[in-house]
Amino acid sequence: MVQVSTRIRHKAKSSSHSRDRFTDTNVPWIDRWDAGKELRQQVPREKHAGWNAPKNRPDPIDLLIKSNETRLPDLVLLRQVNVMSFCRQTEQRPNI
């Protein structure tokens, strides 16, 4: 039998609690904009692009081939067509 706790924890209302500058709607948008600009200077967009695959990472194609071993052979081609269709759809979306 599962025991359910009847204690309820109330959040302390403290004046020292800092507000979230990005999601708090009471903070004016210009302040949130400025906070975002400050963060962008700390971490520029170029830093997000750099990624190197780990040396022990398995080959993605080998993973796909291995995943098809347990599938019904008649449905493997259908699955590949669906995956390729999805990839083409994502390529056509505008880059935001």
Beta strands, then each sheet from edge to edge (+ up, - down):
end
